[in-house]
Amino acid sequence: MGTAYFGFLAFMLGASVGSFLNVVADRVPSGRPLVSPGAYCESCKTTLGVVELVPVFSYLAFRGKCRHCGTKIPGRSAVVEGITGLLFLLVLLEFGTSVEFLIFAAATALLVVITLIDLEHGLILDKMVFPTVALLLLLSPFWGLIGVDRTFFGTGGVIGSFANSVSAGAVYFALLFTVVILYPRGMGGGDVKLAAVLGLLLGFPAVLVAFWVTVVVGGVAAIYLLLARRRGRKDEIPYGPYMAVGAFVAIIAGKDISNWYAEFALGFGVAS
């Protein structure tokens, strides 16, 4: 009963955050303010009431249409709310009701909004990346206080945690910066900056899991887009969404995947 209750709360929290992320994705790239005006119908300009702003359920109740003018509401709103709710639920199942849940739920929200903006505008905004880098640098020495192991070559505590996070950010940044130098049309500077954010967030060895998943998912998606002729060989493909997928997988299962690989490598070495 307790698990179901907290799971429902986590989903609704995520869905509510997803509703706000829709607003962020719509307004921030164009420089519009977030708070004013409030939520309104883009067609008839009517301000929406509480009953029309319940995440996911309002969309379903009004059959995806504005209650005032009947104009169809883009399905993206409900999809983002539902997906964010499910992602928050997964974070809760992994970390429980802890400080880690709050931190990684916030990180998940950032990944969602970066994905939205990159897909729709081809941008990863400095105004989102740089403050996050500063915040993670402040947080990086204290991962151990919330139970996250960030040792660095056997060094624990504040120094080990800081060194682990910073080195992971630097390595991921360097990897993507090298790709940009070798293949400038492959990705943009925003992707490189995002890599630094994800490295600081994940640390070692989870950042290696994130990078591996990103390469696999991004490669499969790129092949599909080329074969389906939705992109040409010279067209740019937003890479931020694949980095977000890799980062979320690392958040949820990075430790398990790393341990499995270590056991597999050790077993293979012994067998050899």
C-alpha positions in Angstrom: 0.0 0.0 0.0 2.8 2.4 0.9 4.7 1.6 -2.3 1.6 2.2 -4.4 0.8 5.4 -2.6 4.3 6.9 -3.0 4.4 5.6 -6.6 1.2 7.5 -7.4 2.6 10.6 -5.8 5.8 10.3 -7.7 3.9 9.9 -11.0 1.7 12.9 -10.3 4.7 15.0 -9.2 6.5 14.1 -12.4 3.4 14.8 -14.5 3.0 18.2 -12.9 6.7 18.9 -13.5 6.2 17.7 -17.1 3.4 20.3 -17.5 5.8 23.0 -16.5 8.5 21.6 -18.8 6.1 22.0 -21.7 5.9 25.7 -20.8 9.6 26.0 -20.5 10.2 24.4 -23.9 7.6 26.7 -25.5 8.8 30.0 -24.0 12.5 29.9 -23.0 13.9 29.4 -26.5 12.1 32.5 -27.7 12.9 34.5 -24.6 9.3 34.8 -23.3 8.7 34.9 -19.5 7.7 31.8 -17.8 5.4 33.1 -15.1 3.3 35.7 -16.9 1.0 35.3 -18.7 -0.4 32.1 -17.1 -1.4 29.1 -19.0 -3.9 29.9 -21.8 -5.3 28.5 -25.0 -3.1 29.5 -28.0 -6.2 29.7 -30.2 -8.8 31.6 -28.2 -6.4 33.1 -25.6 -8.7 32.1 -22.7 -6.8 31.7 -19.4 -7.1 28.1 -18.3 -8.6 27.2 -15.0 -7.5 24.5 -12.4 -9.8 21.9 -13.9 -8.1 22.3 -17.3 -4.6 22.0 -15.9 -4.6 18.6 -14.1 -1.7 16.8 -15.8 -2.7 14.0 -18.3 -6.2 13.7 -16.9 -7.5 17.1 -18.2 -6.3 16.2 -21.7 -8.1 12.9 -21.5 -11.2 14.3 -19.9 -11.7 17.0 -22.6 -10.6 14.6 -25.4 -7.6 16.7 -26.3 -9.6 19.9 -27.1 -9.9 23.3 -25.5 -13.0 23.4 -23.3 -13.8 26.9 -24.5 -13.3 26.9 -28.2 -12.9 23.3 -29.1 -9.5 23.7 -30.8 -7.4 20.6 -30.7 -4.6 20.7 -28.2 -1.2 19.3 -29.3 -0.8 15.8 -28.0 2.8 16.6 -27.0 1.6 18.2 -23.8 0.0 15.0 -22.4 2.8 12.8 -23.8 5.5 14.9 -22.0 3.4 14.9 -18.8 2.9 11.1 -18.9 6.5 10.3 -19.8 7.9 12.6 -17.1 5.5 11.0 -14.6 6.7 7.5 -15.5 10.4 8.6 -15.4 9.9 10.0 -11.9 8.2 6.7 -10.9 11.3 4.8 -12.1 13.6 7.1 -10.1 11.5 6.5 -7.0 11.6 2.7 -7.5 15.4 2.9 -7.8 16.2 5.4 -4.9 13.1 5.3 -2.7 12.0 8.4 -0.7 15.5 9.9 -0.3 17.6 12.9 -1.1 18.9 10.9 -4.1 15.3 10.8 -5.4 15.0 14.6 -5.3 18.4 15.1 -7.0 17.9 12.6 -9.7 14.3 13.5 -10.3 15.5 17.1 -10.8 18.2 15.8 -13.2 15.5 13.8 -15.1 13.4 17.0 -15.5 16.4 18.7 -17.0 17.0 15.8 -19.4 13.4 16.0 -20.5 13.3 19.7 -21.2 16.7 19.6 -23.0 15.4 16.8 -25.2 12.3 18.8 -26.0 14.1 21.9 -27.0 16.8 20.1 -28.9 14.2 18.1 -30.9 12.1 21.2 -31.7 14.8 23.9 -32.1 18.1 22.1 -32.5 19.5 24.0 -29.4 21.0 23.1 -26.1 20.8 26.4 -24.2 23.7 27.9 -22.3 21.2 29.4 -19.8 20.4 25.8 -18.8 23.8 24.3 -19.1 26.0 26.8 -17.3 23.9 27.2 -14.1 23.7 23.4 -13.9 27.5 23.0 -14.2 27.9 25.5 -11.3 25.4 23.7 -9.1 26.9 20.3 -9.8 30.4 21.6 -9.0 29.1 22.8 -5.6 27.4 19.5 -5.0 30.2 17.2 -6.2 32.2 17.1 -2.9 29.2 16.0 -1.0 27.9 12.9 -2.9 29.1 10.7 -0.1 26.9 12.4 2.4 23.8 11.1 0.6 25.2 7.6 0.1 26.5 7.9 -3.5 30.0 6.2 -3.8 32.3 8.5 -5.8 35.7 7.3 -4.8 38.6 8.2 -7.0 41.5 5.7 -7.3 40.8 4.6 -3.8 40.4 8.1 -2.4 37.1 8.7 -0.7 35.5 11.5 1.2 35.2 15.1 -0.1 38.4 15.0 -2.2 37.6 11.6 -3.9 34.0 12.6 -4.6 35.0 15.9 -6.2 37.8 14.4 -8.2 35.6 11.6 -9.5 32.8 14.0 -10.6 35.2 16.6 -12.2 37.3 13.9 -14.0 34.1 12.3 -15.3 32.9 15.6 -16.6 36.2 16.3 -18.2 36.5 12.9 -19.9 33.0 13.0 -21.4 33.6 16.6 -22.5 36.9 15.6 -24.1 35.3 12.6 -25.9 32.6 14.7 -27.6 35.0 17.6 -28.2 37.2 15.2 -30.1 34.2 14.1 -32.2 33.4 17.7 -33.0 37.0 18.3 -34.2 37.1 15.2 -36.3 33.6 15.5 -37.6 32.3 19.1 -37.2 28.9 18.3 -38.8 28.3 15.4 -36.4 27.2 17.4 -33.4 27.3 21.0 -32.0 28.9 22.8 -29.2 25.8 22.4 -27.0 26.3 18.7 -27.0 29.8 19.0 -25.8 28.8 21.3 -22.9 26.0 18.9 -22.0 28.6 16.1 -21.8 30.3 18.1 -19.1 27.0 18.4 -17.2 26.3 14.7 -17.4 29.8 13.7 -16.4 29.6 15.8 -13.3 26.2 14.4 -12.5 27.0 10.7 -13.0 30.7 10.3 -12.1 32.6 7.1 -12.8 31.8 4.5 -13.8 28.2 5.5 -14.6 29.3 8.1 -17.2 30.9 5.3 -19.2 27.6 3.5 -19.3 25.9 6.7 -20.4 28.4 7.2 -23.2 28.0 3.6 -24.4 24.2 3.7 -24.4 24.3 7.1 -26.2 26.5 5.7 -28.9 24.3 2.6 -29.4 21.0 4.4 -29.3 22.2 7.3 -31.4 23.8 5.0 -34.0 20.6 2.9 -34.3 18.4 6.1 -34.6 20.7 7.6 -37.2 20.7 4.5 -39.3 16.9 4.4 -39.1 16.6 8.1 -40.1 18.9 7.6 -43.1 17.2 4.4 -44.3 13.8 6.0 -43.9 15.1 9.1 -45.8 14.0 11.4 -43.0 17.5 12.7 -42.8 20.4 13.0 -45.4 24.0 12.2 -44.8 24.8 15.9 -44.6 21.9 16.8 -42.3 22.5 17.5 -38.6 20.7 15.1 -36.2 20.0 16.4 -32.7 22.3 14.4 -30.4 21.1 15.8 -27.1 18.1 13.4 -26.8 20.3 10.3 -27.2 22.7 11.7 -24.5 19.6 12.2 -22.3 18.6 8.6 -22.8 22.1 7.4 -22.0 22.2 9.5 -18.9 18.8 8.3 -17.6 19.8 4.6 -18.2 23.0 5.3 -16.2 21.0 7.0 -13.4 18.6 4.0 -13.1 20.9 1.1 -13.9 24.5 2.4 -14.2 25.7 0.6 -11.1 24.1 -2.7 -12.1 25.4 -2.5 -15.6 28.9 -1.6 -14.4 29.0 -4.5 -11.9 27.7 -6.9 -14.5 30.4 -5.8 -17.0 33.1 -6.1 -14.4 32.0 -9.6 -13.5 31.7 -10.6 -17.1 35.2 -9.2 -17.9 36.7 -10.9 -14.9 35.0 -14.2 -15.7 36.2 -13.9 -19.3 39.7 -13.2 -18.2 39.8 -16.2 -15.8 38.3 -18.5 -18.5 41.0 -17.3 -20.9 
